[in-house]
Amino acid sequence: MLNFIKYEIKGSYRFILGVLALTTILNIGNFFYLDKVNYTGPSAIGGIFLGFSFLVIFGMMIATFFYIVNLFRKDLYEDRGYLTFTLPISSQKILASKVLVAFLWFTVVTIGFILSNILAVNLISSNVILSDIYRFFMVTDIPWKEIFALFIGIITSSIITLLIIFFSMTVGRVSIKSKKFKGVWFFIFIFISIIHSLINVKVIEITPYYFNISTLGFEYINNYFFGATFNDGVFIVNLGSILFNILTLLGFFFGTSYLMENHIDL
């Protein structure tokens, strides 16, 4: 499995590095222009560059998303699937590797985008941004337990989304034998996502028990709609929603790996 992960990373890291490099260059150009506006005023060329730059960055984010998820789709619809599905590893390990690599690249791109903005501001602005950030974390009383819980929630939601995407791609491949209809997975994904969200909302509505992150204790809060939110400054998480998301993650993982193992006709 580790070798397969290395193979996946080796085959896709150039694209990710290219996205990060171009994003950094454009961000530096954007902040350079915004800094100059304070002294010389706006210009037509600068405004065009700024708008074009934002469009390019936005387009790259969308392209990166589809590039990453298509690393799995290629194994279902293209010739490389013959190699992938004949490897001496189980479908569960293949799927786990795909999820880990996809999550890794999404994390790298997100962190890289944030750092590129910080770097650009630091290079252009006279203020020492990194020192300000450091002082903020040193003197501010940060609710680490709440941040950690939120971080875990974001990771879980991201992995569930990836699994729904991969499940949709697999269902599309299994249900429609022709490889020509490669985009049908997107409509399946939208449908499953809507159903998943509706069920999650219903589970939250009928589950009055919450876990208080701040006190690490349980609370009974009847008819509270949100699954994870701040209630009077306290971060609480709906227990029904937690259980539902765990079952969802396991269900889509094993469901996808089962279809890959038994129903993919290469």
N, C-alpha and C positions, 0 to 999 in steps of 0.2 A: 504493500500500500504506500509506503514511504517513497519508494522508487517511482510509483505512478504519480504521486504528488509532485515530485521533482520534475518529472517529465512534463506535467501540465504547466508548471511554473516556467520551465525553460522555453516552452512553446508560446508563451504569451507575455513574458515580461517586457519585451521590446516595445510592444504597443503601449503598455502602461507607462513605461519610462518616457516615451514620446509624448503622451498626454500630459504628464507632470511637467516635462520640460517646456512644452508650448504654453501651458497654463501659467507657469512661473514667469515666462517672458512677457506674456500679455498682461499679467497683473502688475509687473514692474512698469510697463508702459502706461497702464491706466493710472497708477498712482503718481507716476512722473508727470503726466498731463494734469491731473487734479491738483498737484502741488504747484505747477506753473500757473494754473488759473488764478491762484491767490495773489500772484504778483503781476501778471500780464493780462489777465482776463481771458475769457473763452475765445476759441478760434474755430472756424468752420472745419478745418482739417482735423484738429484735435477732437472735435465733437464727433466727426465721422469715424475716426479711429476708435473712440471710446464705445460708440454704439456697435461698430463692427466687432470689436473685441469681446463685448458682452455676448453678442450673438454666437461668436465662435466658441467661447467657453461653454455657453449653454448647450450648443450643438455637440461639443465634445463630451459633455456629461451624459447626454442621451446616447451618443454613439458608444461610449464606454460601457454603459449599462447593457446595451444590446450585444456588444462584443463579448462581455463576460458571460452573460447567460447563454449566448450562442456557442460557447465552448462545449456545452452539454448537448445542444441541438445538433451540432455537427456529427456527434457520435451516433445520433439516431437517423440522420437523413443523408449523410455523406459516406464516402468509401472508408474514411478512417474508423468507422464503426466496426468494420471487419477485424481490425487490429485490436481495438479496445475490448470488444466482447469475446475475443478468443484468448485474452490474457488469463493466466492461471490465478486469478483473484475473483472473489465473489462479487456479485452485483451490488451488495451492500457496501463493500469496500470501495468500489468504483464510485458509487453515489456519494459516499462520505467524502471521498477525495475531491469530487467535483464541488460539493458544498463548501468544503474548507478552502479550496483555492478561490472560488468565487467570493466568499466572505473576506478572504485575505485581500483580494484586489480591491473590493469595495472599501475596505478599511484603509488601505494604502492610498487610494485616490482621495478619500475624504480628508484624511490627515494631511496628505500632500497639498491639497487645495488650501486648507487652513494655514499651513506653514508657509505656503507661497505668498499668501496675503500678508502674513506677519513679516516675512522677509522683505517683501516689496515696500511695506510701510517703513520698516527699519532702514532700508537703503535710501529712501527718498526723504522721509521726514527728519526734522532736526531733533525730535523727541526720541528718547531711548525707550522704544516700545517694550522690548524684552525685559528691561529692568523694571518697568512699570508692572508688567504681568507678574514678575517674580515677587515684587513687593506686595501685590494684591493677594497672592496666595499665602504670603508670610503673615500678614496682619489681619486677614479676614477670617472670621469664624465660619468655616465652610462645613455644611452638613454632609459629611463624607458618607454616612450610612445611606442617606437619601440618594446621593449621587451614584453610589455603588448600585443601589437597587434599580435606579433609572437606567444605568449602564447595562445591567443584566437584562432588563426589559427590552432595551433597544436591540441587544444581541439576539435575544430570543425571537423578537418580531422579525428581525432581518432574516434569520435562518428559516423561520416559518414561511416567509415570503418567497425565499429561494426554493424551498421544497414545493410550494404550491406551483411555482413556475416550472420546475423540473417535472412535477407530476402532470401538469397540463401538457407539456411537450410530449411526455411519454404516452399519455392517453390519446393525444392527437395522432401520434405515430401508430399506435396500436389500432385505433378505431378507423383510421383512414389509411389504407395500405399504400396508397400512392405517395411517392416522395415529392410530388409536385406541389402539394398543399402544405407548404412548410409554415405558413403563418397562421394556421387555424388554432395553434396552441394559445395565441394571444387572446382570442375570444373565449376559449375555455378557461383561461386564467382569470379573465374579468368576471365570468360567471361564478367560478368557484370562490373568488375573493369576496364577491357580494354575499353569497350564501354564508361563507365563513364569518363575515362581519355581522350579519343579521343574527346568526346563532349565538355569537359571542355577546352581543347586546342583550339578547334574551336571557342568557345565562346570568349576566350581571344583574338584570332586573329581578330575577327570582332568587338570587343568592345574597342574603343580607350580611354575611360574615366577611369581615375585612381584616387584613393584617397591617398593623401600625408599624411602619419602618422605624419611626423615631423611638418608640418604646419597646419594640420587638415583642409586641403582644397582640392578642386578638380583640376585635371590637365587633359589636352588633350594631349595624347602621342600616335600618330598614329603608327601602325605596331610594337608595343612593345610586345614581345612574352610572357614574363613571367607574371604569375598572381600575384605574391607577391615577390618583390625583392628589393635590394638596387640599385638605379640608381644614380650614382655620389654621393654616400654617403647618399642618401635619400631613406627611406623605402616607397615604393608605392604599393598599392593593386588594382588589377583590379576590377572594379565595377561589370562587367558582371560575373566574376568568383564568387564574393561574392553572388550575386543573385542566380546563378546557384547552388551553394553549399547549400544555404538555402532551395531552392526548392527541391534539392536532399534529404536533411535531412528529410524534411517534407514528401516527397513522399515515401521514403523507410519506414519511421516510420508508417505512416497510411496504406501503402500497406501491410506491415507485420502484423500489428494488425488486418487488415481486413481479411487476409487469416487465421490467428489464430482463429478469431471469427467465421468464416463462413465455412471454408473448411478443418479444421483439423478433421480427422476421427480417433478417438482413438479406 
